[in-house]
Amino acid sequence: MYIYNVTINVSDSVHDEFLIWIKKHIPEVLATGKFTEARFTQVLVEEEMEGTTYSVQYTAKTRADLDAYYEEDAPRLREEGMKKFADQMLGFRTELKIIEDFKA
């Protein structure tokens, strides 16, 4: 399994609008069929940059699913956010491979 993590810092000036948008965007990403679930979190580490930082973690069953997302869906879905928020949102992406899950 793989986690596709998107970390986004959002300017205070568009924060409320961003929250409305991201809660619609996440189901659109899941609707591609490439991910099994998503988790939306707020990053609590204090940063020098202003605004609020969030992380969305999408879980993919296989590397092929993740690669298919990049090829078939990512450009369109990324463009949507960039058009709407332009320089009011800064994001970066990280891929994680799940080695083993542990539970209490």
C-alpha positions as CSV (number, residue, x, y, z in Angstrom):
1,M,0.0,0.0,0.0
2,Y,1.1,3.6,-0.7
3,I,0.2,6.9,0.8
4,Y,0.1,9.9,-1.5
5,N,0.5,12.9,0.9
6,V,-0.3,16.4,-0.2
7,T,0.8,19.2,2.2
8,I,-0.7,22.6,1.6
9,N,-0.1,25.9,3.3
10,V,-3.1,28.2,2.8
11,S,-3.1,32.0,3.2
12,D,-5.5,33.4,5.9
13,S,-7.2,35.5,3.3
14,V,-8.6,32.4,1.5
15,H,-8.7,30.0,4.4
16,D,-12.5,29.6,4.7
17,E,-13.0,29.3,1.0
18,F,-10.2,26.7,0.8
19,L,-11.8,24.5,3.5
20,I,-15.1,24.5,1.5
21,W,-13.2,23.7,-1.7
22,I,-10.9,20.9,-0.3
23,K,-13.9,19.1,1.3
24,K,-15.3,18.9,-2.2
25,H,-12.0,18.2,-3.9
26,I,-11.1,15.1,-1.8
27,P,-14.2,13.2,-2.9
28,E,-13.3,14.1,-6.5
29,V,-9.9,12.6,-6.1
30,L,-11.4,9.4,-4.5
31,A,-13.9,9.2,-7.4
32,T,-10.9,8.5,-9.7
33,G,-10.9,5.0,-8.3
34,K,-7.2,5.1,-7.7
35,F,-7.4,5.5,-3.9
36,T,-9.3,3.6,-1.2
37,E,-9.5,6.3,1.4
38,A,-8.3,9.8,2.4
39,R,-7.5,11.5,5.6
40,F,-7.6,15.3,6.0
41,T,-5.5,16.7,8.8
42,Q,-4.1,20.0,10.1
43,V,-0.4,20.2,10.6
44,L,0.3,21.4,14.1
45,V,4.0,22.3,13.8
46,E,4.6,26.1,14.0
47,E,6.0,27.4,10.8
48,E,7.7,30.7,9.9
49,M,5.3,31.2,7.0
50,E,1.9,32.6,7.8
51,G,-1.4,30.8,7.2
52,T,-2.5,27.3,8.1
53,T,-1.0,24.1,6.9
54,Y,-3.0,21.0,6.1
55,S,-2.1,17.5,4.9
56,V,-4.3,15.2,2.8
57,Q,-3.2,11.5,2.8
58,Y,-4.7,9.3,0.1
59,T,-4.2,5.6,0.3
60,A,-3.5,3.6,-2.9
61,K,-3.5,-0.2,-3.0
62,T,-0.7,-0.5,-5.6
63,R,2.1,1.5,-7.2
64,A,0.3,1.1,-10.5
65,D,-2.8,2.8,-9.0
66,L,-0.6,5.8,-7.9
67,D,1.1,6.0,-11.3
68,A,-2.2,5.8,-13.1
69,Y,-3.5,8.7,-11.0
70,Y,-0.4,10.8,-11.9
71,E,-0.9,10.1,-15.6
72,E,-4.7,10.2,-15.9
73,D,-6.0,12.5,-13.2
74,A,-3.5,14.6,-11.4
75,P,-2.9,17.3,-14.0
76,R,-6.6,18.2,-14.2
77,L,-7.2,18.0,-10.5
78,R,-4.1,20.1,-9.6
79,E,-4.9,22.7,-12.1
80,E,-8.3,23.3,-10.6
81,G,-6.8,24.3,-7.2
82,M,-4.1,26.4,-8.8
83,K,-6.7,28.4,-10.8
84,K,-8.8,29.0,-7.8
85,F,-6.1,29.9,-5.2
86,A,-3.0,30.7,-7.3
87,D,-0.4,32.2,-5.0
88,Q,-2.6,32.0,-1.9
89,M,-1.8,28.3,-1.6
90,L,1.6,26.5,-1.6
91,G,1.7,22.7,-1.7
92,F,4.2,19.8,-2.0
93,R,3.7,16.1,-2.4
94,T,5.3,13.1,-0.8
95,E,4.9,9.4,-1.5
96,L,5.1,6.9,1.3
97,K,5.2,3.1,1.0
98,I,3.5,1.3,3.9
99,I,5.9,-1.4,5.2
100,E,3.7,-2.7,8.1
101,D,0.7,-1.5,10.2
102,F,0.7,-1.8,13.9
103,K,-2.4,-1.4,16.2
104,A,-2.7,-1.0,19.9
